[in-house]
Amino acid sequence: MTVTAPAPEESVPAPIRLELPPLKLGKHTIDVPVILAPMAGITNRAFRRLCREYGGGVYVTEMVTSRALVERNEESMRIISHDPDEELRSVQLYGVDPKTVGAAVRMIVEEDRADHIDLNFGCPVPKVTRKGGGSALPWKTDLFTSIIKAATTEAARGEVPLTIKMRKGINEDHLTYIESGKIARDHGVAAVALHGRTASQYYSGKADWDAIAKLRESLPDVPVLGNGDIFSAEDAVAMVAQTGVDGIVVGRGCMGRPWLFGDLQAAFEGTDVRHRPGMAEVAASVYRHAELLVDYFGDEGKGLRDMRKHMAWYFKGYQAGGELRASLAQVSTLEELSGLLALLDMSVGYPGKDAEGTRGRAGSPKATKLPDGWLDSREMDEKHKAMISAAELDISGG
Ligand SMILES: Cc1cc2nc3c(=O)[nH]c(=O)nc-3n(C[C@H](O)[C@H](O)[C@H](O)COP(=O)(O)O)c2cc1C
């Protein structure tokens, strides 16, 4: 397989055009106010490179836990690594203990390992919320405040802007986002990102863009970034129009579609140009993604195993045949991948709607698992303090 340039472009009508000034993140000015959402298992150096080749913006690493980072765990050090040409090196940290989060931020700042740090308060995974971590944590305002304070204090020493990313709250009866946004602003964060879902919603239903608008209104003095259900440039336009946010955060929409960042940049520049890749372009992108993953992991088997999950996303809506799809999802070497891709009908054009719309995690709402008595008070008690550190072990993703 040879590598080809980004997919061909064609002009389609766009209903509204975005007019947004560049995004200010502390001392940085981001011309295209688009952020690749941190996604565990997805937004590694390889995928970020593919996305960056299509458009501008901020491209965040997968989440790394503060504890693993301060212990210099090998995988964590790999997660926070960047390509030399990543102009704005952005890292996402997760943590439940102010001291450890502070130490992780200090390490990043002192060793000049990033230009932007995001803190993750949105993880809905039961094994984490059950111990009071992830999206359960902002409910405890004392702990939340201490973490933000520790992080912003350390980040300020190196003038590294620090942002937070959160959900609306635990559930509709226990919303935290406005209060958390204000606490974060009062302690000097550079921006606040809101995924318009509660923890209990997981990835189900629709993201609540009205909540994003409400946060924007409640925090006139800090950039607010909107996240949830942007699957196209038109969705991005609609979110900005509906919420007034200063920038957008895109997660699942770019899985198997790194060219979405080209469409987003075009929308922000007021043009109607959109990428509409045919099969040949998709196949080239798949191969390139695999090559980059092999390079990232330094191991062909590992790179290809990691590539498998992307196949269904890349070929969503394209006629690829069930058996071929199944083989692609079990591929083990670059040579095998090349052979399988050669079996595709490269004359197939862009399938339109079938390749668009929702993709990735969805699931159904479920009551958020919480420690006993967690909701009884907004402050930590001794019992909860003793259990919270376990919420940082063995976690990945949001
Ligand atoms: C596979 C996957 C991994 C994720 N990992 C993280 C993560 O590490 N940190 C985080 O803050 N959010 C994580 N998220 C949540 C996304 O960043 C984003 O908030 C969410 O997908 C909603 O945005 P979207 O509708 O654009 O996908 C993850 C989501 C997915 C689907």
The ligand as a Tripos MOL2 file, in Angstrom:
@<TRIPOS>MOLECULE
LIG
   31    33     1     0     0
SMALL
NO_CHARGES

@<TRIPOS>ATOM
      1 C1        -13.5400    5.3160   23.6730 C.3       1 LIG1
      2 C2        -13.6990    6.5530   24.5140 C.ar      1 LIG1
      3 C3        -12.7130    6.8920   25.4230 C.ar      1 LIG1
      4 C4        -12.8280    8.0410   26.2000 C.ar      1 LIG1
      5 N1        -11.8160    8.3860   27.0300 N.ar      1 LIG1
      6 C5        -11.8650    9.5840   27.6860 C.ar      1 LIG1
      7 C6        -10.7680   10.0620   28.4360 C.ar      1 LIG1
      8 O1         -9.7180    9.4120   28.5380 O.2       1 LIG1
      9 N2        -10.8960   11.2620   29.0520 N.ar      1 LIG1
     10 C7        -12.0400   12.0150   28.9780 C.ar      1 LIG1
     11 O2        -12.1110   13.1000   29.5590 O.2       1 LIG1
     12 N3        -13.0920   11.5840   28.2570 N.ar      1 LIG1
     13 C8        -13.0140   10.4210   27.6020 C.ar      1 LIG1
     14 N4        -14.0520   10.0390   26.8140 N.ar      1 LIG1
     15 C9        -15.1980   10.9460   26.6460 C.3       1 LIG1
     16 C10       -14.9660   11.8660   25.4510 C.3       1 LIG1
     17 O3        -13.8300   12.6830   25.6420 O.3       1 LIG1
     18 C11       -16.1960   12.7650   25.1940 C.3       1 LIG1
     19 O4        -16.4040   13.5670   26.3320 O.3       1 LIG1
     20 C12       -17.4420   11.9680   24.9270 C.3       1 LIG1
     21 O5        -17.1920   10.9250   23.9970 O.3       1 LIG1
     22 C13       -18.5650   12.8740   24.3770 C.3       1 LIG1
     23 O6        -18.1670   13.5200   23.1950 O.3       1 LIG1
     24 P1        -18.6260   13.0040   21.7450 P.3       1 LIG1
     25 O7        -20.1230   12.9760   21.7320 O.co2     1 LIG1
     26 O8        -18.0300   13.9910   20.8030 O.co2     1 LIG1
     27 O9        -18.0800   11.6250   21.6040 O.co2     1 LIG1
     28 C14       -13.9760    8.8640   26.0660 C.ar      1 LIG1
     29 C15       -14.9740    8.5120   25.1500 C.ar      1 LIG1
     30 C16       -14.8530    7.3770   24.3780 C.ar      1 LIG1
     31 C17       -15.9400    7.0540   23.3960 C.3       1 LIG1
@<TRIPOS>BOND
     1     1     2 1
     2     2     3 ar
     3     2    30 ar
     4     3     4 ar
     5     4     5 ar
     6     4    28 ar
     7     5     6 ar
     8     6     7 ar
     9     6    13 1
    10     7     8 2
    11     7     9 ar
    12     9    10 ar
    13    10    11 2
    14    10    12 ar
    15    12    13 ar
    16    13    14 ar
    17    14    15 1
    18    14    28 ar
    19    15    16 1
    20    16    17 1
    21    16    18 1
    22    18    19 1
    23    18    20 1
    24    20    21 1
    25    20    22 1
    26    22    23 1
    27    23    24 1
    28    24    25 2
    29    24    26 1
    30    24    27 1
    31    28    29 ar
    32    29    30 ar
    33    30    31 1
@<TRIPOS>SUBSTRUCTURE
     1 LIG1         1 GROUP 0 **** ****
